[in-house]
Amino acid sequence: MAASFRWVLQLHKDVPKAARFYSEGLDFSINVCTHRWAELQSGPLKLALMHSSSDIVVQKGYSSLLSFTVDDINNSVTKLLALGAELDGPIKYEIHGKVAALRCVDGHMLGLYQPS
């Protein structure tokens, strides 16, 4: 049997805050959330969040990059900024659609894409 994908894991200083970020900002469902562990879901994708008090594991540049297709990039960016994200440059208007890069509350990179 081939290996099956289980989840993507991110390390966060405040797991409940990170779970709220993905839940309210990108409409992820929260399956489990404690102070040390959370499992969220969007369609077939599962995102696991684990507590880490170490600054080394969440340094900028040593992090995951998650990319999401959204219906309304402006609305998504506005919600994520209100939850503590930072834009990493302006929203770009490409021929194929709009794209934006943001850093979430613990520095992980998020890419947003709204098709034309």
Secondary structure as a PSIPRED ss2 file (coil, helix, strand):
# PSIPRED VFORMAT (PSIPRED V4.0)

   1 M C   1.000  0.000  0.000
   2 A C   1.000  0.000  0.000
   3 A C   1.000  0.000  0.000
   4 S C   1.000  0.000  0.000
   5 F C   1.000  0.000  0.000
   6 R C   1.000  0.000  0.000
   7 W C   1.000  0.000  0.000
   8 V E   0.000  0.000  1.000
   9 L E   0.000  0.000  1.000
  10 Q E   0.000  0.000  1.000
  11 L E   0.000  0.000  1.000
  12 H E   0.000  0.000  1.000
  13 K C   1.000  0.000  0.000
  14 D C   1.000  0.000  0.000
  15 V H   0.000  1.000  0.000
  16 P H   0.000  1.000  0.000
  17 K H   0.000  1.000  0.000
  18 A H   0.000  1.000  0.000
  19 A H   0.000  1.000  0.000
  20 R H   0.000  1.000  0.000
  21 F H   0.000  1.000  0.000
  22 Y H   0.000  1.000  0.000
  23 S H   0.000  1.000  0.000
  24 E H   0.000  1.000  0.000
  25 G H   0.000  1.000  0.000
  26 L H   0.000  1.000  0.000
  27 D C   1.000  0.000  0.000
  28 F C   1.000  0.000  0.000
  29 S E   0.000  0.000  1.000
  30 I E   0.000  0.000  1.000
  31 N E   0.000  0.000  1.000
  32 V E   0.000  0.000  1.000
  33 C E   0.000  0.000  1.000
  34 T C   1.000  0.000  0.000
  35 H C   1.000  0.000  0.000
  36 R C   1.000  0.000  0.000
  37 W E   0.000  0.000  1.000
  38 A E   0.000  0.000  1.000
  39 E E   0.000  0.000  1.000
  40 L E   0.000  0.000  1.000
  41 Q E   0.000  0.000  1.000
  42 S E   0.000  0.000  1.000
  43 G C   1.000  0.000  0.000
  44 P C   1.000  0.000  0.000
  45 L E   0.000  0.000  1.000
  46 K E   0.000  0.000  1.000
  47 L E   0.000  0.000  1.000
  48 A E   0.000  0.000  1.000
  49 L E   0.000  0.000  1.000
  50 M E   0.000  0.000  1.000
  51 H E   0.000  0.000  1.000
  52 S C   1.000  0.000  0.000
  53 S C   1.000  0.000  0.000
  54 S C   1.000  0.000  0.000
  55 D C   1.000  0.000  0.000
  56 I H   0.000  1.000  0.000
  57 V H   0.000  1.000  0.000
  58 V H   0.000  1.000  0.000
  59 Q C   1.000  0.000  0.000
  60 K C   1.000  0.000  0.000
  61 G C   1.000  0.000  0.000
  62 Y C   1.000  0.000  0.000
  63 S C   1.000  0.000  0.000
  64 S C   1.000  0.000  0.000
  65 L E   0.000  0.000  1.000
  66 L E   0.000  0.000  1.000
  67 S E   0.000  0.000  1.000
  68 F E   0.000  0.000  1.000
  69 T E   0.000  0.000  1.000
  70 V C   1.000  0.000  0.000
  71 D C   1.000  0.000  0.000
  72 D C   1.000  0.000  0.000
  73 I H   0.000  1.000  0.000
  74 N H   0.000  1.000  0.000
  75 N H   0.000  1.000  0.000
  76 S H   0.000  1.000  0.000
  77 V H   0.000  1.000  0.000
  78 T H   0.000  1.000  0.000
  79 K H   0.000  1.000  0.000
  80 L H   0.000  1.000  0.000
  81 L H   0.000  1.000  0.000
  82 A H   0.000  1.000  0.000
  83 L C   1.000  0.000  0.000
  84 G C   1.000  0.000  0.000
  85 A C   1.000  0.000  0.000
  86 E E   0.000  0.000  1.000
  87 L E   0.000  0.000  1.000
  88 D C   1.000  0.000  0.000
  89 G C   1.000  0.000  0.000
  90 P C   1.000  0.000  0.000
  91 I C   1.000  0.000  0.000
  92 K E   0.000  0.000  1.000
  93 Y E   0.000  0.000  1.000
  94 E E   0.000  0.000  1.000
  95 I C   1.000  0.000  0.000
  96 H C   1.000  0.000  0.000
  97 G E   0.000  0.000  1.000
  98 K E   0.000  0.000  1.000
  99 V E   0.000  0.000  1.000
 100 A E   0.000  0.000  1.000
 101 A E   0.000  0.000  1.000
 102 L E   0.000  0.000  1.000
 103 R E   0.000  0.000  1.000
 104 C C   1.000  0.000  0.000
 105 V C   1.000  0.000  0.000
 106 D C   1.000  0.000  0.000
 107 G C   1.000  0.000  0.000
 108 H C   1.000  0.000  0.000
 109 M E   0.000  0.000  1.000
 110 L E   0.000  0.000  1.000
 111 G E   0.000  0.000  1.000
 112 L E   0.000  0.000  1.000
 113 Y E   0.000  0.000  1.000
 114 Q E   0.000  0.000  1.000
 115 P E   0.000  0.000  1.000
 116 S C   1.000  0.000  0.000
